[in-house]
Amino acid sequence: MSTLAGEGVDVSCVIRDKKAPTAIYFKEFKGYGDPMIYYYRKYSAASKFSEADIQPEWLANARHLHVTGITPALGERTADFIKKVMEQAKANGLTVSFDPNLRRKLWSEERARRVLLSLMPLCDIFLPGLEEAKFLIGEQPVAEYGKQFLQIGPKLVVMKLGQEGSIGFYQNEAVQSPAFRMDKVVDPVGAGDAFAAGLLSVLLDEDQPLDENVLDICLPKALKRANLLGALATQFKGDWEGLPSIREVEQYIEGQDMITR
């Protein structure tokens, strides 16, 4: 909580559970490939979330809700919990983004597919990677993924394409943005979350981020920033600790030298 507060996150609505531990996971680096991840989330405080925990003040002063597919996988009632939060957000006029963030170790593939597909109609912005898209609806051409996901309900589908960058679909439009190339990958964990942060930080500067005319102008910038943050997140160990400020992002994109001392 101290770390979150230090980053400017409002922690006033945090619920403390004296009987349940905070979840933890470990990353094992082998010097090649992705690190192995070991989760210890069973019986954690977060795994006990239910609809009874939802408070109106969570959404009262917000304009956007971002959720991931990890939360519904944590416990017996967390899927119903996150679905209700999304429904209330939509009812309150918030826009909702959803990153499926597939974690096969947390639940069965059958349940994961069923729950993730059930949440898609409740989001405005859907953020799958290629592996997640294939998991949800089978192997398709990228353009077909965009078309089918839009038919389910989101107004904007943004797909992470790895070394090919990303592509956004809305209405009858498709906008692709190339990746930022990095010489090496230190730790890929957290790149998807950084990508989402980059995308949303541009879109939410707009009063009507999902208006077609707004997307015509802003989506190329949003994809470019998302690709950059996703790439930079692979350059340090940890999920978020080395991420840049907005000013540093702008300097990087503009090719300016950063003044460090």
SERO-4910 file (N, C-alpha, C, O; in steps of 0.05 Angstrom, whole numbers):
BEGIN
 pado doro    nc1    nc2    nc3   cac1   cac2   cac3    cc1    cc2    cc3    oc1    oc2    oc3
  Met    A     17    -24      0      0      0      0     17     25      0     11     45    -13
  Ser    A     39     24     15     58     47     16     70     52    -12     72     75    -20
  Thr    A     77     31    -26     88     34    -52     68     46    -71     74     64    -87
  Leu    A     43     36    -71     22     46    -88     17     76    -82     15     92   -100
  Ala    A     15     82    -56      9    110    -48     32    128    -58     28    151    -66
  Gly    A     57    118    -56     80    133    -65     80    139    -95     92    158   -104
  Glu    A     65    123   -110     63    127   -139     38    143   -146     31    147   -170
  Gly    A     24    154   -126      1    171   -131    -25    156   -134    -45    167   -143
  Val    A    -26    130   -126    -51    115   -127    -67    119   -102    -56    117    -80
  Asp    A    -93    125   -105   -111    128    -83   -117    100    -70   -128     83    -83
  Val    A   -108     96    -46   -112     70    -32   -133     72    -10   -135     55      7
  Ser    A   -150     93    -11   -169     97     11   -191     76     11   -204     72     32
  Cys    A   -195     62    -11   -216     41    -12   -206     13     -8   -220     -6    -11
  Val    A   -180     11     -2   -168    -16      2   -181    -30     26   -185    -17     47
  Ile    A   -187    -55     23   -199    -71     45   -177    -89     56   -164   -103     41
  Arg    A   -173    -88     82   -154   -106     95   -168   -130    107   -189   -128    119
  Asp    A   -156   -154    102   -167   -179    112   -146   -191    131   -125   -200    122
  Lys    A   -152   -191    157   -133   -200    176   -130   -230    177   -111   -241    189
  Lys    A   -148   -244    163   -147   -274    164   -135   -286    138   -131   -310    137
  Ala    A   -129   -269    118   -120   -280     93    -94   -266     84    -91   -242     89
  Pro    A    -75   -280     72    -50   -268     64    -52   -253     38    -71   -256     23
  Thr    A    -32   -236     34    -29   -223      8    -16   -243    -11      3   -256     -4
  Ala    A    -27   -246    -35    -15   -265    -54     13   -256    -62     21   -233    -60
  Ile    A     28   -276    -72     55   -270    -81     62   -289   -104     50   -311   -106
  Tyr    A     80   -281   -122     90   -300   -141    120   -295   -145    130   -274   -139
  Phe    A    133   -315   -155    162   -314   -159    169   -318   -188    155   -334   -202
  Lys    A    190   -305   -198    200   -308   -225    227   -322   -223    245   -313   -209
  Glu    A    231   -343   -239    256   -357   -241    269   -351   -268    259   -359   -288
  Phe    A    292   -336   -267    306   -330   -291    327   -351   -297    343   -358   -280
  Lys    A    327   -361   -322    345   -383   -329    367   -373   -348    386   -388   -354
  Gly    A    365   -348   -357    385   -337   -376    377   -342   -405    392   -333   -423
  Tyr    A    355   -355   -409    345   -359   -437    314   -361   -435    303   -372   -416
  Gly    A    301   -352   -456    272   -354   -457    258   -337   -435    271   -322   -420
  Asp    A    232   -340   -433    216   -326   -413    222   -338   -385    227   -362   -383
  Pro    A    220   -322   -364    224   -333   -337    200   -352   -330    178   -348   -339
  Met    A    206   -371   -313    184   -388   -302    170   -373   -280    183   -359   -263
  Ile    A    144   -374   -279    128   -360   -259    115   -380   -240    103   -399   -250
  Tyr    A    117   -375   -214    105   -393   -194     86   -376   -178     94   -357   -164
  Tyr    A     60   -383   -179     39   -367   -165     32   -380   -138     30   -404   -135
  Tyr    A     29   -362   -118     19   -371    -92     -4   -352    -85     -2   -334    -68
  Arg    A    -27   -357    -98    -50   -339    -95    -74   -353    -83    -94   -340    -76
  Lys    A    -72   -379    -79    -95   -394    -67   -100   -385    -39    -81   -382    -23
  Tyr    A   -125   -380    -32   -134   -371     -6   -124   -343      1   -125   -335     25
  Ser    A   -114   -328    -18   -105   -300    -13   -129   -282     -8   -152   -290    -13
  Ala    A   -124   -259      3   -146   -239      8   -161   -233    -18   -185   -232    -18
  Ala    A   -146   -228    -40   -159   -221    -65   -176   -244    -76   -195   -239    -90
  Ser    A   -169   -269    -69   -184   -292    -80   -212   -293    -67   -229   -308    -76
  Lys    A   -217   -277    -46   -242   -278    -32   -261   -256    -41   -283   -254    -30
  Phe    A   -253   -240    -60   -271   -219    -70   -298   -231    -79   -298   -252    -92
  Ser    A   -320   -217    -72   -346   -225    -81   -363   -200    -87   -354   -178    -81
  Glu    A   -386   -204    -97   -404   -181   -103   -410   -165    -78   -415   -141    -80
  Ala    A   -410   -177    -55   -416   -163    -30   -395   -142    -23   -400   -124     -7
  Asp    A   -371   -144    -35   -350   -125    -29   -351   -100    -45   -338    -80    -38
  Ile    A   -367    -99    -66   -368    -76    -84   -380    -52    -70   -401    -54    -57
  Gln    A   -366    -30    -72   -375     -5    -60   -380     17    -81   -364     19   -100
  Pro    A   -402     32    -78   -408     53    -98   -386     73   -102   -382     83   -124
  Glu    A   -371     79    -81   -350    100    -83   -327     91   -101   -311    108   -109
  Trp    A   -324     65   -107   -303     57   -125   -306     71   -152   -286     78   -164
  Leu    A   -330     74   -161   -335     84   -188   -346    113   -188   -349    125   -210
  Ala    A   -351    124   -165   -366    149   -163   -351    172   -178   -365    187   -192
  Asn    A   -325    174   -175   -311    196   -187   -292    187   -210   -274    201   -217
  Ala    A   -298    164   -221   -281    153   -242   -295    156   -269   -319    159   -271
  Arg    A   -279    156   -290   -290    156   -317   -282    132   -334   -292    128   -356
  His    A   -264    115   -323   -255     91   -337   -248     69   -318   -238     74   -297
  Leu    A   -255     44   -326   -248     20   -311   -231      2   -328   -238     -4   -351
  His    A   -208     -7   -317   -191    -26   -331   -191    -52   -315   -185    -52   -292
  Val    A   -197    -74   -329   -196   -100   -315   -180   -120   -331   -176   -116   -355
  Thr    A   -170   -140   -318   -155   -161   -331   -168   -188   -326   -183   -191   -307
  Gly    A   -160   -208   -342   -171   -235   -338   -158   -250   -315   -166   -273   -310
  Ile    A   -140   -238   -301   -128   -251   -277   -148   -250   -254   -151   -270   -240
  Thr    A   -161   -228   -250   -179   -225   -226   -201   -246   -225   -204   -258   -204
  Pro    A   -215   -251   -247   -236   -272   -246   -225   -300   -241   -241   -318   -234
  Ala    A   -200   -304   -245   -188   -331   -241   -179   -337   -213   -172   -359   -206
  Leu    A   -181   -316   -195   -168   -319   -169   -184   -336   -149   -172   -348   -131
  Gly    A   -210   -336   -151   -226   -350   -130   -253   -359   -140   -259   -356   -164
  Glu    A   -268   -371   -122   -294   -382   -130   -314   -361   -139   -331   -367   -156
  Arg    A   -313   -337   -127   -333   -317   -133   -322   -292   -147   -336   -273   -152
  Thr    A   -296   -294   -154   -284   -270   -166   -294   -265   -195   -293   -242   -204
  Ala    A   -302   -285   -209   -313   -281   -236   -339   -265   -235   -343   -247   -250
  Asp    A   -357   -274   -217   -382   -259   -213   -377   -231   -203   -391   -212   -211
  Phe    A   -356   -228   -186   -349   -202   -175   -341   -183   -197   -351   -161   -199
  Ile    A   -322   -191   -214   -312   -173   -234   -333   -167   -256   -334   -145   -267
  Lys    A   -350   -187   -261   -372   -182   -280   -391   -160   -270   -400   -143   -285
  Lys    A   -397   -162   -244   -415   -142   -232   -402   -114   -232   -416    -94   -237
  Val    A   -376   -113   -226   -362    -87   -227   -364    -75   -255   -369    -51   -258
  Met    A   -359    -91   -275   -361    -82   -303   -389    -72   -310   -392    -52   -323
  Glu    A   -409    -87   -301   -437    -79   -306   -443    -52   -293   -456    -35   -305
  Gln    A   -434    -49   -268   -439    -24   -254   -424     -1   -267   -435     22   -269
  Ala    A   -400     -6   -276   -385     15   -290   -399     25   -315   -401     49   -320
  Lys    A   -409      6   -331   -424     13   -355   -449     29   -348   -456     48   -361
  Ala    A   -463     20   -327   -487     34   -319   -482     62   -309   -499     80   -312
  Asn    A   -458     66   -298   -450     93   -289   -437    110   -310   -429    133   -304
  Gly    A   -436    100   -335   -426    116   -357   -396    115   -360   -385    131   -376
  Leu    A   -382     97   -347   -353     94   -350   -347     78   -376   -363     62   -384
  Thr    A   -325     84   -388   -315     66   -409   -299     44   -395   -288     48   -373
  Val    A   -298     21   -407   -286     -3   -395   -266    -16   -415   -273    -21   -438
  Ser    A   -242    -21   -405   -222    -35   -422   -217    -62   -408   -218    -65   -384
  Phe    A   -211    -82   -425   -208   -110   -415   -185   -123   -429   -185   -127   -453
  Asp    A   -165   -130   -413   -142   -146   -423   -146   -174   -413   -145   -179   -389
  Pro    A   -149   -194   -431   -155   -221   -422   -132   -233   -405   -137   -250   -388
  Asn    A   -108   -225   -410    -85   -232   -393    -86   -261   -385    -86   -267   -361
  Leu    A    -88   -279   -404    -91   -307   -399    -69   -319   -382    -45   -316   -388
  Arg    A    -77   -332   -360    -58   -345   -342    -67   -374   -338    -84   -379   -321
  Arg    A    -57   -392   -354    -67   -420   -355    -62   -434   -328    -77   -453   -322
  Lys    A    -43   -425   -313    -37   -439   -287    -58   -433   -266    -59   -447   -246
  Leu    A    -74   -413   -270    -93   -404   -250   -120   -418   -251   -135   -420   -231
  Trp    A   -128   -429   -275   -154   -442   -277   -154   -460   -301   -135   -460   -317
  Ser    A   -175   -476   -304   -177   -495   -326   -182   -479   -352   -193   -458   -352
  Glu    A   -174   -491   -375   -177   -477   -400   -207   -474   -407   -215   -454   -418
  Glu    A   -223   -494   -400   -252   -492   -406   -265   -469   -391   -280   -453   -403
  Arg    A   -259   -467   -365   -271   -445   -349   -259   -418   -358   -274   -398   -360
  Ala    A   -233   -417   -364   -221   -392   -372   -235   -382   -398   -242   -358   -399
  Arg    A   -238   -399   -417   -250   -391   -443   -279   -382   -438   -287   -361   -449
  Arg    A   -294   -396   -423   -322   -389   -418   -325   -362   -404   -341   -346   -412
  Val    A   -309   -358   -383   -311   -333   -368   -301   -309   -384   -314   -288   -384
  Leu    A   -278   -312   -397   -267   -290   -412   -286   -281   -435   -290   -257   -439
  Leu    A   -298   -300   -449   -317   -293   -470   -342   -280   -459   -354   -263   -472
  Ser    A   -350   -288   -434   -374   -276   -422   -369   -247   -414   -388   -232   -412
  Leu    A   -344   -239   -409   -338   -212   -401   -334   -193   -425   -337   -169   -421
  Met    A   -329   -204   -448   -323   -187   -471   -345   -168   -478   -339   -145   -485
  Pro    A   -371   -176   -478   -392   -157   -485   -394   -133   -466   -407   -113   -473
  Leu    A   -382   -135   -443   -383   -113   -423   -361    -93   -425   -360    -74   -410
  Cys    A   -343    -97   -445   -321    -78   -447   -324    -61   -473   -337    -69   -492
  Asp    A   -311    -38   -472   -310    -20   -496   -284    -24   -511   -284    -21   -536
  Ile    A   -263    -30   -497   -237    -34   -509   -226    -61   -501   -224    -68   -478
  Phe    A   -220    -78   -521   -211   -105   -516   -182   -107   -526   -175    -98   -547
  Leu    A   -164   -119   -509   -136   -118   -513   -122   -145   -513   -106   -151   -495
  Pro    A   -129   -162   -532   -117   -189   -532    -90   -190   -546    -84   -173   -563
  Gly    A    -74   -210   -539    -51   -217   -555    -59   -239   -575    -81   -249   -573
  Leu    A    -41   -246   -593    -47   -267   -613    -53   -294   -599    -72   -308   -608
  Glu    A    -38   -301   -579    -42   -327   -566    -70   -327   -553    -84   -347   -554
  Glu    A    -77   -305   -540   -103   -303   -527   -126   -304   -547   -147   -316   -542
  Ala    A   -123   -290   -569   -143   -291   -590   -148   -319   -600   -170   -328   -604
  Lys    A   -126   -333   -606   -128   -361   -615   -141   -378   -594   -157   -396   -601
  Phe    A   -134   -374   -569   -146   -389   -547   -176   -385   -546   -191   -404   -540
  Leu    A   -185   -361   -550   -214   -354   -547   -231   -364   -570   -253   -374   -566
  Ile    A   -222   -360   -595   -240   -367   -618   -226   -383   -639   -236   -385   -662
  Gly    A   -203   -395   -633   -189   -411   -653   -171   -395   -671   -172   -370   -671
  Glu    A   -155   -409   -687   -136   -395   -705   -150   -382   -728   -166   -394   -742
  Gln    A   -145   -356   -731   -157   -340   -752   -136   -320   -763   -116   -316   -750
  Pro    A   -141   -309   -787   -124   -286   -795   -129   -263   -776   -150   -260   -764
  Val    A   -109   -246   -774   -111   -223   -755   -135   -206   -760   -150   -198   -742
  Ala    A   -141   -200   -785   -164   -183   -792   -190   -196   -784   -209   -183   -776
  Glu    A   -191   -223   -785   -215   -237   -777   -219   -236   -747   -242   -234   -737
  Tyr    A   -197   -237   -732   -199   -233   -703   -212   -206   -697   -230   -204   -680
  Gly    A   -202   -185   -710   -213   -159   -705   -243   -157   -711   -258   -146   -695
  Lys    A   -251   -169   -733   -279   -169   -742   -296   -184   -722   -317   -174   -714
  Gln    A   -288   -208   -714   -304   -224   -696   -306   -213   -668   -327   -214   -656
  Phe    A   -284   -202   -658   -285   -190   -631   -303   -165   -631   -317   -161   -611
  Leu    A   -302   -149   -651   -320   -126   -653   -349   -134   -652   -366   -120   -641
  Gln    A   -355   -156   -665   -383   -166   -666   -393   -174   -639   -417   -174   -634
  Ile    A   -374   -182   -621   -382   -191   -594   -391   -167   -577   -407   -170   -559
  Gly    A   -380   -143   -583   -389   -120   -567   -370    -97   -563   -379    -74   -562
  Pro    A   -343   -101   -562   -325    -78   -558   -327    -59   -581   -333    -66   -604
  Lys    A   -322    -33   -575   -321    -13   -596   -293    -10   -609   -291      0   -632
  Leu    A   -273    -19   -594   -245    -17   -603   -231    -43   -595   -232    -51   -572
  Val    A   -219    -56   -614   -203    -80   -609   -174    -73   -616   -168    -66   -639
  Val    A   -156    -76   -597   -127    -71   -602   -112    -97   -597   -113   -107   -575
  Met    A    -99   -108   -618    -85   -133   -615    -55   -129   -614    -44   -114   -630
  Lys    A    -42   -142   -594    -13   -141   -591     -1   -163   -609     -8   -186   -607
  Leu    A     17   -155   -627     27   -173   -647     57   -179   -643     70   -189   -661
  Gly    A     67   -174   -619     95   -181   -613    114   -164   -630    113   -140   -630
  Gln    A    132   -177   -644    152   -164   -660    140   -149   -684    154   -133   -697
  Glu    A    115   -154   -690    101   -140   -712     87   -115   -702     73   -101   -718
  Gly    A     89   -108   -676     76    -84   -666     48    -89   -656     43   -107   -640
  Ser    A     29    -74   -666      1    -76   -657    -17    -66   -679     -9    -53   -697
  Ile    A    -43    -73   -676    -63    -64   -695    -89    -59   -681    -97    -75   -663
  Gly    A   -102    -38   -688   -128    -30   -676   -150    -32   -696   -147    -24   -719
  Phe    A   -173    -42   -687   -197    -45   -704   -220    -30   -692   -225    -32   -668
  Tyr    A   -234    -14   -708   -259     -1   -699   -276      5   -724   -265     11   -746
  Gln    A   -302      4   -720   -320      7   -743   -310    -10   -766   -307    -35   -763
  Asn    A   -304      2   -789   -293    -13   -812   -264     -6   -817   -253    -10   -839
  Glu    A   -251      4   -796   -223     14   -799   -203     -5   -785   -210    -18   -765
  Ala    A   -179     -5   -796   -157    -20   -783   -132     -2   -784   -125      8   -806
  Val    A   -119      1   -761    -95     18   -760    -72      1   -748    -75     -9   -726
  Gln    A    -50     -1   -763    -28    -17   -753     -4      1   -746      0     21   -759
  Ser    A     11     -7   -726     34      9   -717     58    -10   -713     55    -31   -700
  Pro    A     82     -4   -724    105    -21   -721    116    -22   -693    112     -4   -677
  Ala    A    130    -43   -687    142    -47   -660    167    -29   -657    179    -22   -677
  Phe    A    174    -23   -633    200    -11   -626    219    -34   -621    214    -51   -603
  Arg    A    241    -35   -636    260    -57   -633    280    -52   -610    291    -30   -608
  Met    A    284    -72   -594    303    -71   -572    325    -92   -576    319   -114   -587
  Asp    A    349    -86   -569    372   -104   -574    369   -130   -559    378   -151   -568
  Lys    A    358   -129   -535    355   -153   -519    331   -150   -501    320   -128   -497
  Val    A    322   -173   -490    299   -173   -471    310   -182   -444    321   -204   -442
  Val    A    306   -165   -424    315   -172   -397    293   -187   -382    299   -208   -370
  Asp    A    268   -177   -384    246   -190   -370    220   -182   -384    213   -159   -384
  Pro    A    206   -201   -397    182   -194   -412    157   -190   -395    137   -180   -405
  Val    A    158   -199   -370    134   -197   -353    127   -168   -348    144   -152   -340
  Gly    A    103   -161   -352     93   -133   -348     91   -118   -374     81    -95   -374
  Ala    A    101   -129   -397    100   -114   -422     71   -109   -431     65    -88   -442
  Gly    A     54   -128   -427     26   -125   -435     12   -103   -419     -4    -88   -430
  Asp    A     18   -102   -393      6    -81   -376     16    -54   -384      1    -34   -384
  Ala    A     42    -52   -390     54    -27   -399     42    -18   -425     36      6   -430
  Phe    A     37    -37   -443     24    -32   -469     -4    -19   -464    -11      1   -476
  Ala    A    -19    -31   -446    -46    -21   -440    -44      7   -428    -60     25   -435
  Ala    A    -25     12   -411    -22     39   -399    -16     59   -420    -26     81   -420
  Gly    A      2     52   -439      9     71   -460    -15     77   -478    -19    101   -484
  Leu    A    -30     57   -485    -54     62   -502    -75     79   -488    -84     99   -499
  Leu    A    -81     72   -463   -102     86   -449    -94    114   -441   -111    132   -440
  Ser    A    -68    119   -437    -59    146   -429    -64    166   -451    -67    190   -446
  Val    A    -64    156   -476    -70    174   -499   -101    177   -502   -111    199   -504
  Leu    A   -115    155   -502   -144    156   -508   -158    171   -486   -177    186   -492
  Leu    A   -150    168   -461   -165    181   -439   -158    210   -436   -169    224   -418
  Asp    A   -141    221   -453   -137    250   -454   -161    263   -469   -164    287   -469
  Glu    A   -177    246   -482   -199    256   -498   -225    253   -483   -229    234   -468
  Asp    A   -244    272   -486   -270    271   -473   -286    247   -483   -300    234   -468
  Gln    A   -285    242   -509   -300    220   -522   -279    202   -536   -277    203   -561
  Pro    A   -265    186   -521   -243    171   -533   -251    151   -554   -234    143   -571
  Leu    A   -276    142   -554   -284    121   -573   -301    132   -596   -311    116   -612
  Asp    A   -303    158   -598   -316    170   -621   -299    164   -646   -275    166   -645
  Glu    A   -313    158   -667   -298    150   -692   -279    171   -701   -257    165   -710
  Asn    A   -288    196   -701   -271    218   -710   -246    222   -691   -225    229   -701
  Val    A   -250    217   -665   -228    219   -646   -208    197   -651   -184    201   -651
  Leu    A   -218    172   -656   -201    149   -661   -185    153   -687   -162    145   -688
  Asp    A   -197    166   -707   -183    171   -732   -157    186   -726   -137    182   -739
  Ile    A   -158    205   -707   -135    222   -702   -117    210   -680    -93    211   -683
  Cys    A   -129    199   -659   -113    191   -636   -103    163   -635    -83    157   -622
  Leu    A   -116    145   -650   -108    117   -647    -79    112   -657    -64     97   -644
  Pro    A    -70    124   -679    -42    120   -687    -22    128   -665     -2    114   -660
  Lys    A    -27    151   -652    -10    159   -629    -12    140   -606      8    134   -593
  Ala    A    -36    131   -600    -40    113   -578    -26     87   -582    -13     76   -564
  Leu    A    -27     76   -607    -13     51   -613     17     54   -611     31     36   -601
  Lys    A     27     77   -621     55     82   -620     66     83   -591     86     71   -585
  Arg    A     51     97   -574     59     99   -546     57     72   -532     74     65   -516
  Ala    A     36     57   -539     32     31   -527     55     12   -535     66     -2   -518
  Asn    A     63     12   -560     85     -4   -569    111      3   -555    127    -14   -548
  Leu    A    116     29   -552    140     38   -538    141     29   -510    161     18   -501
  Leu    A    119     33   -495    119     25   -466    122     -5   -463    135    -15   -445
  Gly    A    108    -20   -481    111    -49   -480    140    -58   -485    149    -76   -472
  Ala    A    154    -44   -504    181    -51   -509    200    -43   -486    217    -59   -478
  Leu    A    196    -19   -475    213    -10   -453    209    -28   -428    228    -31   -412
  Ala    A    185    -39   -424    180    -56   -401    197    -82   -401    201    -95   -381
  Thr    A    207    -89   -425    224   -113   -427    253   -108   -420    270   -126   -420
  Gln    A    260    -83   -414    288    -75   -411    297    -74   -382    320    -67   -377
  Phe    A    280    -82   -363    288    -82   -335    274   -104   -321    252   -113   -329
  Lys    A    285   -114   -298    271   -134   -282    250   -121   -265    254   -100   -253
  Gly    A    227   -133   -264    204   -122   -250    182   -115   -269    187   -113   -293
  Asp    A    158   -111   -259    135   -106   -276    132    -77   -284    123    -72   -307
  Trp    A    140    -59   -267    133    -30   -273    155    -11   -263    155     12   -271
  Glu    A    174    -21   -247    192     -3   -233    209     15   -251    217     37   -243
  Gly    A    215      6   -275    232     22   -293    217     38   -314    229     50   -332
  Leu    A    190     38   -313    175     52   -333    179     82   -333    183     93   -312
  Pro    A    178     95   -356    184    123   -358    160    141   -351    137    131   -350
  Ser    A    166    166   -346    145    186   -343    135    194   -370    147    187   -391
  Ile    A    112    208   -371    101    217   -396    122    235   -411    125    233   -435
  Arg    A    135    252   -396    155    270   -409    177    254   -421    187    260   -443
  Glu    A    187    233   -408    208    216   -419    198    201   -444    213    198   -463
  Val    A    173    193   -443    162    180   -467    162    199   -491    170    191   -513
  Glu    A    153    223   -486    151    243   -508    179    249   -518    183    253   -543
  Gln    A    199    251   -501    226    257   -509    237    234   -526    250    238   -546
  Tyr    A    231    209   -518    240    186   -533    228    185   -561    242    181   -580
  Ile    A    202    190   -563    189    189   -588    198    212   -606    201    208   -631
  Glu    A    204    235   -595    213    258   -610    243    257   -616    253    273   -632
  Gly    A    257    237   -605    285    234   -610    303    254   -595    326    259   -603
  Gln    A    292    266   -574    307    286   -558    326    272   -538    319    250   -528
  Asp    A    348    284   -533    366    273   -512    354    280   -485    345    302   -481
  Met    A    355    261   -467    345    266   -440    367    279   -423    390    270   -422
  Ile    A    359    300   -409    378    313   -390    377    298   -364    357    298   -350
  Thr    A    399    286   -356    400    268   -333    414    280   -309    412    270   -287
  Arg    A    429    302   -313    443    315   -291    451    343   -298    463    357   -281
***
